[in-house]
Amino acid sequence: MNNQSPNGSFKSVAVLEKAIKIITFLEKSNTEIGLTDISKGTGINKATCYRILETFLLDNIVEFNEISRKYYLGHRLLQLGTRVKERINIGEKALPYLKDLTDKTRASSYLCVLNNNKSLCVERVEGHDVQILLMKVGDQWPLYIGAAPRAILAYLDDESIEHSLSSNDNLDFYNKRENDFYLNMIKEIREKGFSQSEEDVVDGVTSIGAPIFDHTGRIFGAVSISTATSLLSKNRTMLENAQLLINTANGISQSIGWRGEILI
């Protein structure tokens, strides 16, 4: 049967429902469980249970005790749960840092996290001099445009960077550039520790961003400030503002367990 047919789609959904049922059953048990008991407890035949469990084993979603011949939930779920918890708490943890950053720079500040290979804005604090309405909480941007998204892009692995650049959405405010431009930009961001977006989204508005790393040392998100280009260096130089930004990003990173190591 053609996998793209409606019947094929229904089968895929049915398998997914069974997979979730198995995870839920394992989650409710405090002990390891054998294949027969999993089949009985979920009402799913043994052959299907076995195939699903074997698939889960590939990514450590479940683990298998070779001695007892029983299954239990794997550490991959702990990693995913930790990631979700961090995202839920990150806005609350970061808000005092953002307010302090805005007080010092007078610019609007933003907190973004990596979400499905895009930058998701989860918190913002309005600037004292100019209200920049460019990015709102809940907005998702591609990683090649804007200071915070670019700070995230720069610390992804090569495969993820290539994917981001090859699947750009060609947004109305985006002037398409060759990939070499972005590869050189990524190199510069890694060298300096911060990104810039100077009037390439909105005329007269400049932003700078710095990366946030999680407890594993991998990129988690970014913090940025944005204001009128004429105001950004009014009280401090660009480098002085960038250092305040980097300090803020590092503080947020440390609040979620970062120990100073960067993995790309």
N, C-alpha and C positions, 0 to 999 in steps of 0.2 A: 504493500500500500504506500502511496505517496505520503511522505512525512509532513508535507505542507497541507494536506487535506484537512477538512474540519474534524474528521474522525481521528486523524493523527494528533491534532491539537488537543482534543478531549483526552486522548490516551496520555499525552504528556502531562496534562493537569492532574489526571488521576494518579499517575506515578508520583508526582510532587506531593499530592495530598497524603499518599501512603508514606512517603519519606518523612514528612512532618509528623505523622502519626507515630512512627517508630521513634523519632527523637523525643517526642512528648512522653511516650511510654517509658523510655530509658531515663528521662529526667525525673519521673515520679518514683523511680526505684532507687533505693539506697545501696543496692548490691549489684554485682555483675549478673547478667542474665543470659541464659543459653538461647540458641536459635529457636528451639521448640517452644519455649515459654514466651518468647517475643512474638512468634506466630500466633499462639493462642491468645495472648493478651491484646493483640492489635486486630485479630481477625483477618490477618493477611497471610496468604499461603506461604509455606516455608521457602519455596523456590524464589518468590518475589522478595521476601524478606532477605534472603541470602544475597541476591543481586544488589539490593539497595545498601545493605551493610557493607558489602565488598567495595562499593563505590565510596561510601563514607570513609572507609579505612584509608583510601588513597590520599585524603586530605586531613586525616587525623580528627575527623568529626566524631568518629567512634574509634575505640581501640579494642584489641582482642587479646585476651589472656590465653596464651598457648597451653598453659598447664590445666586451667579449669575449663577451657574451650567455651568461654563466655565473653560477652560484649559489655562495654560500658562507655559512657560519654568521653570523648577525647579532649585534649587540651586546646584544639583549634577553637572550640566553642568558648573557652575561657578567654582566648585572645580576642574573639569577636565581641564578647560581652564587655571586655575591658574597653575596647574601642568605642562601643556605643555609650558606655558610662562616661568616658572622657568627653564625648561630644555633647552629652547632656549637661555635664558640669562645666564645660569649658567657658561658656558665656558668663556664668556666675563668677568663676575664678578670674576671668580676664577683665571684667568690668572695672575694678579699681585701677588696674594698670592702664586701661584706655582713658579713664577720666584724668589720671595723673599726666598721661602723655598729652592729652588735649589742653590741660591747664598750662603745661610747659611750652607747647608749640602754638597754641591757639587754633590749631587746625582740627578739622573733623578726623576722627580716628575710626578704624574699621577692624573687625576680627573676621577672618575667613578661614574655612576648613576645606580640606580636600574631600570632594564628594563625587563619586562616579566620574573621575577624571575631569572634574570642573571645580571651580572655586565657589563655595557657598558662603554668603555673608550671614553670620549668626549674631553679630552685635555691632553697634555703632554708637558713637558719641558725637553730638553736634559741635562744630567749631565755634569759637567765641566771636570771630570776625565775619566769617562768611559761611552760610549754610550751603553745603555741597549736596545736592539731591541726586547725585549720579548713581550711587549704589545704596539700595535699601536692604534691610534685613529680609532674608528669604530669597534675594536675587542670586542667580547662578550665572557665572561668567565663564567663558572658555579661558584656558590657562595662558593664552598668548597675548592677552590685552589687559592693561591695568596693572598697577604696582603689586598689589597683593597676589593676584593670580600668577604673575611672572615670578614672584619670589617663591611660590610653590613649584612652578614648572622647573625652575633651575635646579631643584634638589631631587627631582624624580630620577629613576633609572633611565638608561638610554632608550629602552623599548617603550616606556611610557611617554617619554618626550617625543619620540618619533610618531607615536599614535596621536598625541595631542596636536602636533603640527600638521599631520596628514589629514586630520578630520576636522579642520577648522570650519566654523559655520558661516564664514564670510558675512558677518553682521554688517548692517548698514553703516555703522561708524568705524568699521575696520577697513583700513587700506591694506590690501593683500601685499605681503612682502615675501621674498624668497626665504627658504629655510635657513640659508647661511646667515641672514640677519639675526635670526633668533638663536642660532647656535653660538654666534659671537656674543650675543647679549647674555646668554646663559653663562658663558665663560667669564664674562665681566662681573655678573652678579655673584658668582662663586668667589671671585677674587676679592670683591669689595665687601660682600656680606649683606648687600641691600640692592633693591631694584628701583628703577625709575620709570615713570610714565609721564612724559613731559608734553602736555597738550596734544597727545595722539588719540585721546578719547573725546575730549571737549576742549575747544579753544579757550585759552586763558586759565586752564586748571592743570596743576601739576601734582603728582602723587609719588610717594616713595614707600617701599614696603620691605619687610624683613621676615625671614622664615621662622616658623615655630616647629620644634621637633618633639616627638613623643618619647616615652620611656625606652623605646628600642633604638632611638637615634635616627629614626626615619622621619621624613617630612610629614607634618600633621596639618599645617595650615600656615597662615601668615597674618601679620598685623601691618596696617598701613595708615598713613596720614595723607590728607588731601585738602588743598586750599587753592586760592587764586595764586597764579604763578608769581605775581608781583609781591605777594605777602609772605611766601614761603621762606625767603631769606631775609625778611625785614629785620627780625630781632636776632637771628642766628644764621650762620652759614649753612649751606646744604649739608656739609659734612657733620656739623654739630647736631643738626636735626636728625641726620641719619644715625648718629651714635646714640641719641636718645631713643630712637626707634629700635635699634638693635638691642639696647639694654632692656627695653620693654618686652620685646619678643623673647629674649633669653629668660626673663623673669617668668613669663607665662609658660615657657617650655619647662622650666624647673618646677613649676607648680604642678605639672602633670607627670613628673618623674624623670625628666631628661637629665642625664649626667654629664653632658658635654661632648659626647661622641656623636659624629655625624656619619650615617650610612647612606650610600647612594646606590 
